[in-house]
């Protein structure tokens, strides 16, 4: 059976429906996984049950995280928040980490992963990081607009190789202090953290860019999803923690 990869959704309050870009499901399918969209549930039983059913989890992109979840009051640049989504995804991420379930966080999802594990984020990098680059591009979503440096001897380097590469960028928040048990595996030239990964919990990777919109034009970016699916396949076989693979 194919590894079952859950993907969190966003919520449209006006239209009263869940939604998710098809880019995510196409990437999971292309990498050999079976995507499953996860609606919010506020019930503890749901938060415990979803991870038990899954072989991997994607925390998808979206709006801002309420700073109350990392002990801060909102700054002027903090944008729209979704309280139910925050509660659901943070609870889901913590449960996944406790089980060793492979997790991939994308953009907002990388921030959620870091907060769930005990780190924090910048509420608004333009206000809090002097001299930062333009991180919310006005270019097609598939287009890479700034460079990052991938660190050696990381899971990310196993996917892309260490050194300079270019990525797309659609964010104004970013990881500030990595959570305990996580390391920085990539930064942009202005010092903004572009990727984090776990050193203690099996496959848990967060990237600040959107590889799901890039892989069809640049096949290297499918490697992130292949790494998640491979880790999910090993998880499915009953492996845990350090036994899980973190390469495509």
C-alpha positions in Angstrom: 0.0 0.0 0.0 1.1 3.6 -0.7 2.2 5.7 2.3 -0.7 7.7 3.5 0.3 11.4 3.8 -2.1 13.8 5.6 -2.1 17.4 4.5 -3.6 20.2 6.6 -6.1 22.6 5.1 -7.0 26.3 5.4 -10.5 27.6 6.3 -12.5 30.2 4.5 -14.6 31.9 7.1 -16.8 33.7 4.6 -17.5 30.8 2.3 -17.5 28.3 5.2 -15.3 25.7 3.6 -11.9 24.0 3.9 -9.5 24.5 1.0 -6.0 23.4 -0.2 -4.1 24.1 -3.4 -3.9 21.1 -5.6 -0.1 21.7 -5.9 0.3 19.8 -2.6 -1.6 16.7 -3.6 0.0 16.5 -7.0 3.5 16.6 -5.4 2.6 13.8 -2.9 1.2 11.7 -5.7 4.2 12.3 -7.9 6.5 11.3 -5.0 4.7 8.0 -4.6 2.4 8.8 -1.7 -1.4 8.9 -1.2 -2.6 12.3 -0.1 -5.3 12.8 2.5 -6.8 16.2 3.4 -7.2 16.8 7.1 -10.1 19.0 8.3 -9.8 20.7 11.7 -11.1 18.9 14.7 -11.1 20.4 18.1 -11.7 17.0 19.7 -8.8 15.4 21.5 -9.8 12.1 20.1 -9.4 13.4 16.6 -6.0 14.9 17.3 -4.9 11.5 18.6 -6.5 9.5 15.9 -5.2 11.2 12.8 -1.5 10.7 13.5 -2.2 7.0 14.3 -3.7 6.5 10.8 -1.0 8.4 8.9 2.4 7.5 7.6 3.4 11.1 7.1 2.2 14.6 7.7 2.4 17.9 5.7 1.7 21.1 7.6 0.7 23.4 4.7 1.2 27.1 4.1 -1.2 29.8 4.9 -1.8 32.8 7.2 -0.1 34.0 10.3 0.2 32.1 13.6 -1.2 33.8 16.7 1.8 35.1 18.7 0.0 34.0 21.9 1.3 30.5 21.1 4.9 31.6 21.6 4.3 33.9 24.5 4.1 37.3 22.7 1.5 40.1 22.1 0.7 41.0 18.5 2.9 43.5 16.7 1.4 45.9 14.1 2.7 43.8 11.2 1.0 40.6 12.4 -1.6 39.5 9.9 -4.9 37.6 9.9 -5.0 34.6 12.2 -7.2 31.5 12.3 -7.5 30.3 16.0 -9.1 26.9 15.1 -6.4 26.2 12.6 -3.6 27.2 15.0 -5.0 24.9 17.8 -5.5 22.0 15.4 -2.1 22.1 13.7 -0.1 22.7 16.8 -1.8 19.8 18.5 -1.4 17.6 15.5 2.3 18.6 15.1 3.0 17.8 18.8 1.3 14.5 18.6 3.2 13.6 15.4 6.5 14.5 16.9 5.8 12.4 20.0 5.1 9.4 17.8 8.0 10.0 15.5 5.6 10.4 12.5 7.5 11.9 9.6 6.5 15.6 9.2 7.1 18.2 6.5 6.3 21.8 7.3 6.0 24.2 4.3 6.1 28.0 4.9 3.6 28.6 7.7 3.9 24.9 8.3 7.6 25.2 9.1 6.7 27.9 11.7 4.0 25.8 13.2 6.4 22.8 13.5 9.0 25.0 15.2 6.4 26.5 17.7 4.9 23.1 18.4 8.4 21.8 19.4 9.1 24.8 21.6 10.7 27.5 19.4 9.4 30.8 18.3 9.1 33.0 15.1 9.4 36.5 13.9 5.9 38.1 13.7 7.0 40.4 10.9 10.6 40.2 9.5 10.4 43.5 7.8 9.9 45.2 11.1 12.1 42.9 13.2 15.1 42.1 11.0 16.9 45.3 9.7 18.0 45.0 6.1 16.1 41.8 5.3 15.4 40.8 1.7 12.1 41.0 -0.1 10.5 37.7 1.1 7.1 38.1 -0.5 7.8 38.0 -4.2 5.8 39.6 -7.0 6.6 36.9 -9.5 5.0 33.6 -10.6 4.8 31.0 -7.8 7.2 28.7 -9.6 9.9 31.3 -9.9 12.9 31.3 -7.6 13.6 34.9 -6.5 16.4 34.7 -3.8 19.2 32.5 -2.8 19.7 30.3 0.3 22.7 28.4 1.7 22.1 24.8 2.5 24.3 23.5 5.3 26.5 20.4 5.0 25.7 17.2 6.8 21.9 17.8 6.9 18.9 16.0 5.6 18.3 19.0 3.4 21.8 18.6 1.9 21.1 14.9 1.3 18.2 16.1 -0.9 19.7 19.1 -2.7 23.4 19.0 -1.9 25.1 21.6 0.3 25.8 25.1 -1.0 23.8 27.9 -2.7 20.5 27.3 -4.4 17.5 29.6 -5.2 14.0 29.3 -3.9 10.6 31.1 -4.2 9.3 33.2 -1.3 5.8 34.1 0.0 6.1 35.0 3.7 6.6 37.8 6.2 7.0 35.5 9.3 9.9 33.1 9.8 11.6 30.9 12.4 13.4 33.1 15.0 14.7 30.6 17.6 14.8 27.0 16.5 13.1 24.6 18.9 15.2 22.3 21.1 16.2 19.3 19.1 16.1 21.2 15.8 19.0 22.7 13.8 19.1 25.3 11.0 19.7 23.6 7.7 19.4 26.7 5.4 19.5 30.5 5.6 19.0 33.3 3.1 21.8 35.8 2.7 20.1 38.2 5.2 20.2 35.6 7.9 16.6 34.6 7.8 16.2 30.9 8.6 14.9 29.1 5.5 14.9 25.5 6.8 15.0 23.6 10.0 15.2 19.9 10.8 15.1 17.6 13.8 18.1 15.9 15.1 16.2 13.9 17.7 12.7 12.9 16.3 13.3 11.1 13.0 12.2 12.9 9.8 10.9 16.4 10.8 11.8 19.0 8.2 10.5 22.6 7.8 11.1 24.7 4.7 10.2 28.4 4.4 9.6 28.3 0.6 7.0 26.5 -1.5 8.5 23.4 -3.2 5.1 22.2 -4.2 4.8 25.0 -6.8 8.4 24.5 -8.2 8.9 20.8 -8.8 7.1 20.6 -12.1 9.6 23.0 -13.6 12.6 22.0 -11.5 12.5 18.4 -10.6 15.0 18.8 -7.7 12.1 20.1 -5.6 10.2 16.9 -5.8 13.0 15.5 -3.7 11.5 17.1 -0.6 8.3 15.2 -1.0 10.1 12.0 -2.0 12.1 12.2 1.2 8.9 12.5 3.2 7.2 9.6 1.4 10.3 7.4 1.8 10.4 8.2 5.5 6.7 7.4 5.6 7.3 4.1 3.9 9.9 3.2 6.6 7.6 4.4 9.4 4.8 2.2 7.9 7.2 -0.8 8.3 7.4 0.0 12.0 10.6 1.9 12.3 10.8 4.8 14.7 13.0 7.8 15.6 16.6 7.6 14.4 15.9 4.5 12.3 13.9 6.6 9.8 15.6 7.7 6.6 15.9 11.4 5.7 17.0 11.2 2.1 15.1 11.0 -1.2 
